[in-house]
Amino acid sequence: MNRLTGTSEIAKPLGVSRQRTSQPAQREDFPEPVARLAAGPIWETTDIERWSRETGRID
């Protein structure tokens, strides 16, 4: 089963506040969310990790 992650969970690894996660999420190369809930978008964790490595956000 794939792990899912929301804006609060991606903030720390990206080095931004939860409120600022919308900035990287607006980038053209940022992964598309798998769903958009009332609480906000959610992504597959592996997509966010891959994007973070490819863009130098994390090792």
Backbone as a printed PyTorch tensor [residue, N CA C, xyz], in Angstrom:
tensor([[[  0.8330,  -1.1900,   0.0000],
         [  0.0000,   0.0000,   0.0000],
         [  0.8750,   1.2490,   0.0000]],

        [[  0.5450,   2.1910,  -0.8510],
         [  1.3010,   3.4300,  -0.9400],
         [  0.9650,   4.3370,   0.2340]],

        [[  2.0150,   4.9780,   0.7500],
         [  1.7900,   5.9550,   1.8110],
         [  1.3820,   7.2750,   1.1780]],

        [[  0.4850,   7.9510,   1.8590],
         [  0.0210,   9.2610,   1.3980],
         [  0.5080,  10.3280,   2.3560]],

        [[  0.6540,  11.5270,   1.8380],
         [  1.1520,  12.6240,   2.6520],
         [  0.4330,  13.9150,   2.2740]],

        [[  0.2100,  14.7540,   3.2640],
         [ -0.4370,  16.0350,   3.0450],
         [  0.5410,  17.1770,   3.2480]],

        [[  0.0320,  18.3880,   3.2310],
         [  0.8970,  19.5650,   3.3210],
         [  1.6730,  19.6330,   4.6340]],

        [[  1.0680,  19.2360,   5.7320],
         [  1.7830,  19.2770,   7.0130],
         [  2.9720,  18.3290,   7.0120]],

        [[  2.7970,  17.1550,   6.3900],
         [  3.8600,  16.1550,   6.3850],
         [  4.9950,  16.4920,   5.4280]],

        [[  4.7130,  17.2100,   4.3560],
         [  5.7970,  17.5230,   3.4160],
         [  6.5600,  18.7800,   3.8090]],

        [[  6.0360,  19.5730,   4.7080],
         [  6.6780,  20.8350,   5.0780],
         [  8.0800,  20.6280,   5.6470]],

        [[  8.2290,  19.7370,   6.6050],
         [  9.5190,  19.5590,   7.2730],
         [ 10.6060,  19.0870,   6.3080]],

        [[ 10.3880,  18.0070,   5.5360],
         [ 11.4500,  17.5950,   4.6140],
         [ 11.8000,  18.6430,   3.5540]],

        [[ 10.8310,  19.4660,   3.1800],
         [ 11.1000,  20.5050,   2.1860],
         [ 11.7300,  21.7480,   2.8140]],

        [[ 11.7380,  21.8050,   4.1460],
         [ 12.3440,  22.9410,   4.8230],
         [ 11.5200,  24.2010,   4.7610]],

        [[ 10.1930,  24.0470,   4.7040],
         [  9.2970,  25.2020,   4.6680],
         [  8.1980,  25.0270,   5.7000]],

        [[  7.4850,  26.0900,   5.9860],
         [  6.3420,  25.9940,   6.8840],
         [  5.1820,  25.3400,   6.1460]],

        [[  4.2190,  24.8400,   6.8720],
         [  3.0450,  24.2280,   6.2590],
         [  2.3690,  25.2230,   5.3140]],

        [[  2.3220,  26.4670,   5.7230],
         [  1.6770,  27.4940,   4.8960],
         [  2.4270,  27.7280,   3.5790]],

        [[  3.7410,  27.5120,   3.5920],
         [  4.5420,  27.7760,   2.3930],
         [  4.6480,  26.5770,   1.4600]],

        [[  4.0460,  25.4560,   1.8070],
         [  4.1150,  24.2960,   0.9180],
         [  3.4230,  24.5660,  -0.4080]],

        [[  2.5600,  25.5510,  -0.4520],
         [  1.8910,  25.8560,  -1.7220],
         [  2.8740,  26.3910,  -2.7560]],

        [[  3.9890,  26.9900,  -2.3100],
         [  4.9540,  27.5220,  -3.2730],
         [  5.6190,  26.4230,  -4.0960]],

        [[  6.2450,  25.4040,  -3.4670],
         [  6.8030,  24.3510,  -4.3210],
         [  5.7100,  23.5920,  -5.0760]],

        [[  4.5360,  23.4680,  -4.4710],
         [  3.4480,  22.7320,  -5.1250],
         [  2.9670,  23.4240,  -6.3920]],

        [[  3.2600,  24.7030,  -6.5520],
         [  2.8640,  25.4300,  -7.7520],
         [  3.8710,  25.2870,  -8.8880]],

        [[  5.0320,  24.7150,  -8.5720],
         [  6.0460,  24.5200,  -9.6090],
         [  5.5480,  23.5250, -10.6440]],

        [[  5.9200,  23.7630, -11.8690],
         [  5.4950,  22.9010, -12.9690],
         [  5.9970,  21.4670, -12.8140]],

        [[  7.1860,  21.3130, -12.1920],
         [  7.7640,  19.9780, -12.0550],
         [  7.3470,  19.2540, -10.7720]],

        [[  6.5220,  19.8910,  -9.9500],
         [  6.0840,  19.2680,  -8.6940],
         [  5.0460,  18.1900,  -9.0050]],

        [[  5.0830,  17.0640,  -8.2940],
         [  4.1160,  15.9970,  -8.5640],
         [  2.6690,  16.4500,  -8.3800]],

        [[  1.8070,  15.9110,  -9.2020],
         [  0.3760,  16.1830,  -9.0680],
         [ -0.1620,  15.4450,  -7.8490]],

        [[ -1.0560,  16.0460,  -7.0910],
         [ -1.6570,  15.3190,  -5.9700],
         [ -2.5030,  14.1590,  -6.4920]],

        [[ -2.5890,  13.1100,  -5.6880],
         [ -3.4330,  11.9710,  -6.0750],
         [ -4.8940,  12.2630,  -5.7690]],

        [[ -5.1330,  13.2240,  -4.8710],
         [ -6.4990,  13.6310,  -4.5350],
         [ -6.4570,  15.0180,  -3.9090]],

        [[ -7.5830,  15.6760,  -3.9750],
         [ -7.7540,  16.9690,  -3.2960],
         [ -8.9440,  16.8230,  -2.3600]],

        [[ -8.6510,  16.9230,  -1.0770],
         [ -9.6760,  16.7970,  -0.0500],
         [-10.0290,  18.1770,   0.4890]],

        [[-11.0520,  18.2430,   1.3070],
         [-11.4150,  19.5160,   1.9360],
         [-10.2470,  20.0580,   2.7520]],

        [[ -9.4550,  19.1540,   3.3340],
         [ -8.3050,  19.5590,   4.1410],
         [ -7.1030,  19.9600,   3.2900]],

        [[ -7.1680,  19.7100,   1.9820],
         [ -6.0820,  20.0700,   1.0960],
         [ -5.6310,  18.9050,   0.2360]],

        [[ -4.6170,  19.1460,  -0.5950],
         [ -4.1440,  18.0970,  -1.4970],
         [ -3.3550,  17.0230,  -0.7450]],

        [[ -3.3540,  15.8180,  -1.3220],
         [ -2.5150,  14.7380,  -0.7940],
         [ -1.7390,  14.1160,  -1.9470]],

        [[ -0.5340,  13.6860,  -1.6400],
         [  0.3700,  13.1060,  -2.6200],
         [  0.8360,  11.7430,  -2.1430]],

        [[  1.3400,  10.9600,  -3.0850],
         [  2.0360,   9.7370,  -2.7040],
         [  3.3950,  10.1550,  -2.1670]],

        [[  3.7530,   9.6160,  -1.0190],
         [  5.0100,   9.9820,  -0.3690],
         [  6.2000,   9.7340,  -1.2910]],

        [[  6.1860,   8.6300,  -2.0190],
         [  7.3100,   8.3270,  -2.9110],
         [  7.4740,   9.3810,  -4.0000]],

        [[  6.3870,   9.9670,  -4.4830],
         [  6.4710,  11.0340,  -5.4920],
         [  7.1600,  12.2690,  -4.9220]],

        [[  6.8010,  12.6210,  -3.6840],
         [  7.4010,  13.7980,  -3.0360],
         [  8.8760,  13.5400,  -2.7500]],

        [[  9.2080,  12.3460,  -2.2730],
         [ 10.6060,  12.0100,  -1.9880],
         [ 11.4480,  12.0470,  -3.2550]],

        [[ 10.9270,  11.4960,  -4.3420],
         [ 11.6460,  11.4960,  -5.6210],
         [ 11.8670,  12.9250,  -6.0990]],

        [[ 10.8310,  13.7570,  -6.0650],
         [ 10.9510,  15.1510,  -6.4920],
         [ 11.9830,  15.8880,  -5.6240]],

        [[ 11.9390,  15.6280,  -4.3290],
         [ 12.8720,  16.2910,  -3.4070],
         [ 14.3210,  15.9320,  -3.7150]],

        [[ 14.5750,  14.6610,  -4.0110],
         [ 15.9370,  14.2430,  -4.3700],
         [ 16.3650,  14.8650,  -5.7050]],

        [[ 15.4790,  14.8220,  -6.6870],
         [ 15.8070,  15.3380,  -8.0230],
         [ 16.0690,  16.8400,  -8.0350]],

        [[ 15.4410,  17.5680,  -7.1370],
         [ 15.6100,  19.0220,  -7.0980],
         [ 16.5990,  19.4820,  -6.0290]],

        [[ 17.2170,  18.5160,  -5.3290],
         [ 18.2200,  18.8540,  -4.3260],
         [ 17.6570,  19.3190,  -3.0000]],

        [[ 16.3690,  19.0770,  -2.7660],
         [ 15.7640,  19.4750,  -1.4940],
         [ 16.2050,  18.5640,  -0.3550]],

        [[ 16.3840,  17.2760,  -0.6570],
         [ 16.8720,  16.3130,   0.3370],
         [ 17.8630,  15.3830,  -0.3550]],

        [[ 18.6630,  14.6710,   0.4430],
         [ 19.6290,  13.6990,  -0.1080],
         [ 18.9650,  12.3620,  -0.3390]]])
